[in-house]
Amino acid sequence: MRLEGGELVMVNGHISLPFGSFAGTEEGPASYAGRHRHVLVYLDGCRIIATLRSFREVKTLAGEIAPALIRGELPNPAPILKSYL
């Protein structure tokens, strides 16, 4: 995963192609309990799409974006959204 500053890091999270997600922000993975920020990542280039408040919101957004992405209707898949915190 490539962070906002350009640093490449390994994170734990979920993958459902073409997206992935992890607990944390664009600055890095969360290192505390009660993580209330989740990042949606477009795996083609490990680009961050959005930082959201819950994993449920990540799944919902990925489900809404995926059909348009597959049809090629999104010219630049990331960054689509910055943050919904």
DSSP file (Angstrom, degrees, kcal/mol; ACC not computed):
  #  RESIDUE AA STRUCTURE BP1 BP2  ACC     N-H-->O    O-->H-N    N-H-->O    O-->H-N    TCO  KAPPA ALPHA  PHI   PSI    X-CA   Y-CA   Z-CA
    1    1 A M              0   0    0      0, 0.0     8,-3.2     0, 0.0     2,-0.6   0.000 360.0 360.0 360.0 132.9    0.0    0.0    0.0
    2    2 A R  B     -A    8   0A   0     44,-0.8    46,-0.3     6,-0.2     6,-0.2  -0.878 360.0-145.1-100.1 119.6    1.4    3.4   -0.9
    3    3 A L    >   -     0   0    0      4,-3.0     3,-2.1    -2,-0.6    24,-0.2  -0.188  31.8 -93.5 -77.5 172.0    0.6    6.1    1.7
    4    4 A E  T 3  S+     0   0    0     22,-2.4    23,-0.1     1,-0.3    -1,-0.1   0.832 125.8  54.0 -55.7 -36.7   -0.2    9.8    1.0
    5    5 A G  T 3  S-     0   0    0     21,-0.3    -1,-0.3     2,-0.1     3,-0.1   0.465 122.5-104.2 -79.4  -1.0    3.5   10.7    1.5
    6    6 A G  S <  S+     0   0    0     -3,-2.1     2,-0.2     1,-0.3    -2,-0.1   0.332  74.1 142.0  96.8  -7.1    4.6    8.1   -1.1
    7    7 A E        -     0   0    0     -5,-0.1    -4,-3.0     1,-0.1     2,-0.6  -0.495  47.3-136.6 -72.4 134.5    5.9    5.6    1.4
    8    8 A L  B     +A    2   0A   0     -6,-0.2     2,-0.3    -2,-0.2    -6,-0.2  -0.834  34.0 168.8 -93.8 120.7    5.2    1.9    0.5
    9    9 A V        -     0   0    0     -8,-3.2     2,-0.5    -2,-0.6    19,-0.0  -0.915  35.6-120.1-132.0 156.9    4.0   -0.1    3.6
   10   10 A M        -     0   0    0     -2,-0.3     2,-0.3    -8,-0.0    -2,-0.0  -0.846  36.4-177.8 -94.8 129.8    2.5   -3.5    4.2
   11   11 A V        -     0   0    0     -2,-0.5     2,-0.4    17,-0.0    -2,-0.0  -0.918  24.9-126.6-127.6 154.5   -1.0   -3.4    5.9
   12   12 A N        +     0   0    0     -2,-0.3    11,-0.5    11,-0.1     2,-0.3  -0.801  56.8 102.1 -94.7 141.2   -3.4   -5.9    7.2
   13   13 A G        -     0   0    0     -2,-0.4     2,-0.3     9,-0.2     9,-0.2  -0.891  64.4 -50.6-179.2-149.1   -7.0   -5.7    5.9
   14   14 A H  E     -B   21   0B   0      7,-2.2     7,-2.4    -2,-0.3     2,-0.4  -0.889  34.5-159.9-119.8 146.9   -9.5   -7.0    3.5
   15   15 A I  E     +B   20   0B   0     -2,-0.3     2,-0.2     5,-0.2     5,-0.2  -0.997  21.4 158.2-129.2 130.6   -9.4   -7.7   -0.3
   16   16 A S  E >   -B   19   0B   0      3,-2.5     3,-2.3    -2,-0.4    -2,-0.0  -0.775  59.1 -82.9-144.7  96.5  -12.3   -8.1   -2.7
   17   17 A L  T 3  S+     0   0    0      1,-0.3     3,-0.1    -2,-0.2    25,-0.1  -0.056 113.8  20.0 -49.7 136.1  -10.9   -7.3   -6.2
   18   18 A P  T 3  S+     0   0    0      0, 0.0    25,-2.4     0, 0.0    26,-0.4  -0.903 126.6  51.1 -95.9  20.5  -10.5   -4.7   -7.5
   19   19 A F  E <   -BC  16  42B   0     -3,-2.3    -3,-2.5    23,-0.2     2,-0.3  -0.762  52.3-174.5-118.1 161.5  -10.5   -3.1   -4.0
   20   20 A G  E     -BC  15  41B   0     21,-2.3    21,-3.2    -2,-0.3     2,-0.3  -0.919   8.3-163.1-139.5 167.0   -8.9   -3.5   -0.7
   21   21 A S  E     -BC  14  40B   0     -7,-2.4    -7,-2.2    -2,-0.3     2,-0.3  -0.991   7.0-178.4-150.3 156.6   -9.3   -1.9    2.7
   22   22 A F  E     - C   0  39B   0     17,-1.3    17,-2.9    -2,-0.3     2,-0.5  -0.982  36.8 -99.4-150.2 157.9   -7.6   -1.4    6.0
   23   23 A A  E    S+ C   0  38B   0    -11,-0.5     7,-2.6    -2,-0.3     2,-0.3  -0.679  86.6  49.4 -79.2 126.5   -8.2    0.3    9.3
   24   24 A G  E    S-F   29   0C   0     13,-2.4     2,-0.2    -2,-0.5    -2,-0.1  -0.989  82.8 -78.3 147.3-154.0   -6.4    3.6    9.5
   25   25 A T  E >   -F   28   0C   0      3,-2.5     3,-1.6    -2,-0.3    14,-0.1  -0.754  50.7 -84.0-134.6-178.4   -6.1    6.7    7.3
   26   26 A E  T 3  S+     0   0    0      1,-0.3   -22,-2.4    -2,-0.2   -21,-0.3   0.631 126.3  63.2 -65.8 -11.5   -4.2    7.8    4.3
   27   27 A E  T 3  S-     0   0    0      1,-0.3    -1,-0.3   -24,-0.2   -24,-0.1   0.637 122.5 -64.8 -86.0 -16.3   -1.3    8.6    6.7
   28   28 A G  E <   -F   25   0C   0     -3,-1.6    -3,-2.5   -19,-0.0    -1,-0.3  -0.815  66.0 -47.8 151.4 170.9   -1.0    4.9    7.7
   29   29 A P  E     -F   24   0C   0      0, 0.0    -5,-0.3     0, 0.0     2,-0.1  -0.312  62.1-100.2 -68.5 151.9   -2.6    1.9    9.4
   30   30 A A        -     0   0    0     -7,-2.6    -7,-0.1     7,-0.2     5,-0.1  -0.456  28.8-170.8 -70.6 142.2   -4.3    2.3   12.8
   31   31 A S        +     0   0    0     -2,-0.1     2,-0.3     2,-0.1    -1,-0.1  -0.014  60.1  73.8-121.6  28.1   -2.3    1.2   15.8
   32   32 A Y  S    S-     0   0    0      0, 0.0     3,-0.3     0, 0.0     2,-0.1  -0.920  82.4-100.3-138.9 161.1   -5.0    1.4   18.4
   33   33 A A  S    S+     0   0    0     -2,-0.3    -2,-0.1     1,-0.2     0, 0.0  -0.454  99.9  40.5 -77.7 155.9   -8.1   -0.5   19.5
   34   34 A G  S    S-     0   0    0      1,-0.2     2,-0.4    -2,-0.1    -1,-0.2   0.901  77.2-165.1  74.2  42.2  -11.5    0.9   18.4
   35   35 A R        +     0   0    0     -3,-0.3    -1,-0.2     1,-0.1    -2,-0.0  -0.458  16.4 174.9 -66.8 116.1  -10.5    1.8   14.9
   36   36 A H        +     0   0    0     -2,-0.4     2,-0.4    18,-0.1    -1,-0.1   0.047  55.9  74.7-113.1  24.8  -13.2    4.1   13.5
   37   37 A R        -     0   0    0    -12,-0.0   -13,-2.4     2,-0.0     2,-0.4  -0.996  55.6-178.0-137.0 132.3  -11.5    5.0   10.2
   38   38 A H  E     -CD  23  52B   0     14,-3.0    14,-3.6    -2,-0.4     2,-0.5  -0.986  15.5-142.7-133.2 141.2  -11.2    2.7    7.3
   39   39 A V  E     -CD  22  51B   0    -17,-2.9   -17,-1.3    -2,-0.4     2,-0.5  -0.883   4.8-148.8-109.2 131.2   -9.5    3.3    3.9
   40   40 A L  E     -CD  21  50B   0     10,-2.9     9,-3.1    -2,-0.5    10,-1.3  -0.872  21.0-167.4 -95.8 127.5  -10.8    2.1    0.6
   41   41 A V  E     -CD  20  48B   0    -21,-3.2   -21,-2.3    -2,-0.5     2,-0.7  -0.955  22.4-139.6-121.9 132.7   -8.0    1.3   -1.8
   42   42 A Y  E   > -CD  19  47B   0      5,-3.4     5,-2.2    -2,-0.4   -23,-0.2  -0.839  20.5-148.7 -86.2 116.4   -8.1    0.7   -5.6
   43   43 A L  T > 5S+     0   0    0    -25,-2.4     2,-1.7    -2,-0.7     3,-0.7   0.679  74.8  94.1 -69.3 -19.1   -5.6   -2.2   -5.9
   44   44 A D  T 3 5S-     0   0    0    -26,-0.4     3,-0.2     1,-0.3    -1,-0.1  -0.577 119.5  -9.8 -72.0  91.3   -4.5   -1.2   -9.4
   45   45 A G  T 3 5S-     0   0    0     -2,-1.7    -1,-0.3     1,-0.1    -2,-0.2   0.449 108.2 -95.6  94.7   2.5   -1.6    0.9   -8.3
   46   46 A C  T < 5 +     0   0    0     -3,-0.7   -44,-0.8    -4,-0.2     2,-0.4   0.911  66.2 173.1  55.2  47.5   -2.6    0.8   -4.6
   47   47 A R  E   < -D   42   0B   0     -5,-2.2    -5,-3.4    -3,-0.2     2,-0.3  -0.749  32.0-125.6 -94.4 131.6   -4.4    4.1   -4.9
   48   48 A I  E     +D   41   0B   0     -2,-0.4    -7,-0.2   -46,-0.3     3,-0.1  -0.576  27.5 177.4 -74.5 129.7   -6.4    5.4   -2.0
   49   49 A I  E     -     0   0B   0     -9,-3.1    32,-1.4     1,-0.4     2,-0.3   0.835  60.1 -15.8 -98.0 -47.1  -10.0    6.3   -2.9
   50   50 A A  E     -D   40   0B   0    -10,-1.3   -10,-2.9    30,-0.1     2,-0.5  -0.996  45.2-135.3-158.4 154.3  -11.6    7.3    0.4
   51   51 A T  E     +De  39  83B   0     31,-0.7    33,-2.5    -2,-0.3   -12,-0.2  -0.983  37.5 179.7-111.8 122.7  -11.2    7.3    4.1
   52   52 A L  E     -D   38   0B   0    -14,-3.6   -14,-3.0    -2,-0.5    33,-0.1  -0.714  38.0-115.5-123.8 169.8  -14.6    6.4    5.8
   53   53 A R  S    S+     0   0    0     31,-0.3     2,-0.3   -16,-0.2   -14,-0.1   0.724  91.3  19.7 -80.6 -22.9  -15.9    6.0    9.3
   54   54 A S     >  -     0   0    0    -16,-0.1     4,-1.5     1,-0.1   -16,-0.1  -0.962  69.8-118.0-146.1 161.4  -16.7    2.2    9.1
   55   55 A F  H  > S+     0   0    0     -2,-0.3     4,-2.4     1,-0.2     5,-0.2   0.827 115.5  60.9 -66.4 -31.7  -16.0   -0.9    7.2
   56   56 A R  H  > S+     0   0    0      1,-0.2     4,-2.3     2,-0.2    -1,-0.2   0.915 103.6  48.8 -60.6 -43.2  -19.7   -1.0    6.3
   57   57 A E  H  > S+     0   0    0      2,-0.2     4,-2.5     1,-0.2    -1,-0.2   0.868 109.1  53.8 -65.0 -35.9  -19.3    2.3    4.5
   58   58 A V  H  X S+     0   0    0     -4,-1.5     4,-2.5     2,-0.2    -2,-0.2   0.939 110.1  46.4 -62.0 -47.6  -16.2    1.0    2.7
   59   59 A K  H  X S+     0   0    0     -4,-2.4     4,-2.1     1,-0.2    -2,-0.2   0.894 112.9  50.3 -62.9 -40.2  -18.1   -2.0    1.4
   60   60 A T  H  X S+     0   0    0     -4,-2.3     4,-1.6     2,-0.2    -2,-0.2   0.940 112.3  45.6 -64.1 -47.9  -21.1    0.2    0.3
   61   61 A L  H  X S+     0   0    0     -4,-2.5     4,-2.3     1,-0.2     5,-0.2   0.912 111.9  51.8 -63.5 -42.9  -18.9    2.6   -1.6
   62   62 A A  H  X S+     0   0    0     -4,-2.5     4,-2.5     1,-0.2    -1,-0.2   0.905 108.9  51.7 -60.0 -40.9  -16.9   -0.2   -3.3
   63   63 A G  H  < S+     0   0    0     -4,-2.1    -1,-0.2     1,-0.2    -2,-0.2   0.821 112.0  46.4 -65.2 -31.4  -20.2   -1.8   -4.4
   64   64 A E  H  X S+     0   0    0     -4,-1.6     4,-0.5    -3,-0.2    -2,-0.2   0.839 117.6  41.5 -78.6 -34.3  -21.3    1.5   -5.9
   65   65 A I  H  X S+     0   0    0     -4,-2.3     4,-2.3    -5,-0.2     3,-0.3   0.838  98.7  74.0 -82.7 -34.7  -18.1    2.3   -7.7
   66   66 A A  H  X S+     0   0    0     -4,-2.5     4,-2.7     1,-0.2     5,-0.2   0.866  93.6  50.0 -53.5 -48.7  -17.3   -1.2   -9.0
   67   67 A P  H  > S+     0   0    0      0, 0.0     4,-2.0     0, 0.0    -1,-0.2   0.918 114.1  45.3 -60.1 -42.1  -19.9   -1.4  -11.8
   68   68 A A  H  <>S+     0   0    0     -4,-0.5     5,-2.8    -3,-0.3     6,-0.6   0.881 113.2  51.3 -66.5 -37.3  -18.8    2.0  -13.2
   69   69 A L  H ><5S+     0   0    0     -4,-2.3     3,-0.9     3,-0.2    -1,-0.2   0.912 109.7  48.9 -65.2 -43.6  -15.1    1.0  -12.9
   70   70 A I  H 3<5S+     0   0    0     -4,-2.7    -1,-0.2     1,-0.3    -2,-0.2   0.873 110.5  50.9 -65.1 -37.6  -15.7   -2.2  -14.7
   71   71 A R  T 3<5S-     0   0    0     -4,-2.0    -1,-0.3    -5,-0.2    -2,-0.2   0.565 115.3-118.4 -75.9  -7.8  -17.6   -0.4  -17.5
   72   72 A G  T < 5S+     0   0    0     -3,-0.9    -3,-0.2    -4,-0.5    -2,-0.1   0.739  74.4 131.6  78.2  23.3  -14.7    2.0  -17.8
   73   73 A E      < +     0   0    0     -5,-2.8    -4,-0.2    -6,-0.2    -5,-0.1   0.525  52.3  76.0 -86.9  -6.0  -16.8    5.0  -16.9
   74   74 A L        -     0   0    0     -6,-0.6    -1,-0.1     1,-0.2    -2,-0.1  -0.890  62.0-169.0-106.8 104.5  -14.4    6.4  -14.3
   75   75 A P  S    S+     0   0    0      0, 0.0    -1,-0.2     0, 0.0    -2,-0.0   0.852  84.7  21.7 -63.7 -35.6  -11.5    8.0  -16.1
   76   76 A N  S    S-     0   0    0      1,-0.1     0, 0.0     3,-0.0     0, 0.0  -0.846  71.2-167.0-133.4  96.2   -9.3    8.4  -13.0
   77   77 A P    >   +     0   0    0      0, 0.0     3,-0.5     0, 0.0    -1,-0.1   0.648  60.6  79.1 -63.5 -15.6  -10.4    5.9  -10.3
   78   78 A A  T 3  S+     0   0    0      1,-0.3   -29,-0.1     2,-0.1   -30,-0.1  -0.990  87.7  22.7-148.2 141.3   -8.4    7.5   -7.6
   79   79 A P  T 3  S+     0   0    0      0, 0.0    -1,-0.3     0, 0.0   -30,-0.2   0.348  73.4 143.9 -82.8 122.7   -8.7    9.9   -5.9
   80   80 A I  S <  S+     0   0    0     -3,-0.5     2,-0.3     1,-0.3    -2,-0.1   0.889  77.0  13.7 -83.4 -47.2  -12.4    9.8   -6.4
   81   81 A L        -     0   0    0    -32,-1.4    -1,-0.3     1,-0.2     3,-0.1  -0.933  61.3-158.9-127.1 151.1  -13.2   10.9   -2.8
   82   82 A K        -     0   0    0     -2,-0.3   -31,-0.7     1,-0.3     2,-0.3   0.905  64.8 -27.7 -94.4 -61.9  -11.0   12.4   -0.2
   83   83 A S  B     -e   51   0B   0    -33,-0.2    -1,-0.3     1,-0.0   -31,-0.2  -0.974  31.3-168.7-161.3 141.1  -12.6   11.8    3.2
   84   84 A Y              0   0    0    -33,-2.5   -31,-0.3    -2,-0.3   -32,-0.1  -0.253 360.0 360.0-121.3  42.8  -16.0   11.4    4.8
   85   85 A L              0   0    0    -33,-0.1    -1,-0.1   -34,-0.1   -33,-0.1   0.449 360.0 360.0 -87.8 360.0  -14.9   11.7    8.4
